[in-house]
Amino acid sequence: MENVTAAGFLELPARTAKPRITGLTHVLDKGASAGDLSARLPAIARYADLWKLGWGTAYVDPSVAEKVGLLTAHGVIACTGGTLLEIAWAQGRADELMVWAADVGFPAIEVSNGVVGMPITEKRRLIEKAAARFEVLAEVGSKDPAAPVSAEQWMTEVLDDIAAGARWAIAEGRESGTVGLYDRDGSVRASIVQALAEAAPERPVIFEAPRKDQQAWFIRSLGTNVSLGNVAIEDILSLEAMRLGLRADTAGLAGRDRTSTASSS
């Protein structure tokens, strides 16, 4: 555990220290510039663990190598978006994409099959191939709101993805927070969450939670050190405050099972 605040005089829930296994904050970058990152990272890097250049933005951004370098220098793991690999696979170019990602300097790559109908056997093959060169984030779930969601199937897929070489499993929620883990109105499918939380406790799932109400639900239900994904860049500090009970949504955490950050290590 670490003293996560600059001041250190309040008694707050204990936070895991980087490099974290639990309590990860996975950021969705929708196209920030290298200048944006250079200005923001000194303040937010200690709270951000994984940084996904969403969708195919990495492929069209001329400053992608500079961004990856900035993130690496600040101890944040940069990752490609799963959609990019899916499209490359559909065109028979998955190997080329991995070579390109390595040349750019990406330490991590996301493998998913929620867009182009990739068979699960192909997803597993790509995980195994990517794991020889990258840290792999494997996403479970479809981006189609009409796709059925099965707790048992998701749990099995998470375990098989990890066995194939994925370091992290991600549960689909999209940028909108209205599919996969969520009903169309954004409410959490608690049975799915419970199954995934129990699936691999030694390597907890990252739950995509783009909305404040969803983040608060996970923190209240699974604790300060739940791993959350698809967090907007502008929400990194506010999420950390929520984890520590410094927002109205989770203020009770500061008085429950609290640990003084001044004495944590």
SULBEL-V766768 format. One record per pair of residues at least 24 apart in sequence whose C-alpha atoms are under 6 Angstrom apart, sorted by the first residue. I is the first residue (numbers start at 1). J is the second residue. Records with the same first field share a line. If there is no record, write none. Layout:
I = J, J
This chain:
1 = 264, 265
2 = 264, 265
3 = 261, 262, 264
8 = 261, 262
11 = 259, 260
12 = 244, 254, 258, 259, 260
13 = 244, 258, 259
14 = 259
22 = 225, 227
23 = 225, 226, 227
24 = 49, 227
25 = 49, 228
26 = 50, 51, 229, 230
27 = 51, 52, 230, 231, 232
28 = 52, 54, 230, 231, 232
29 = 53, 54
30 = 54
34 = 67
49 = 76
50 = 76, 77
51 = 77, 78, 79
52 = 78, 79, 80
53 = 80, 81
54 = 81
55 = 81, 83, 84
56 = 84
65 = 104
78 = 106
79 = 108, 109
80 = 109, 110
81 = 110
82 = 110, 111, 112
107 = 134
108 = 134, 135, 136
109 = 136
110 = 136, 137, 138
111 = 138
112 = 138, 139
114 = 142, 143
128 = 164, 165
131 = 165
136 = 166, 167
137 = 166, 168, 169
138 = 166, 169
139 = 169, 170, 171
140 = 171, 172
141 = 172, 180
145 = 179
151 = 192
155 = 196, 199
169 = 205
170 = 205, 206, 207
171 = 207
172 = 208
173 = 208
175 = 210
177 = 210
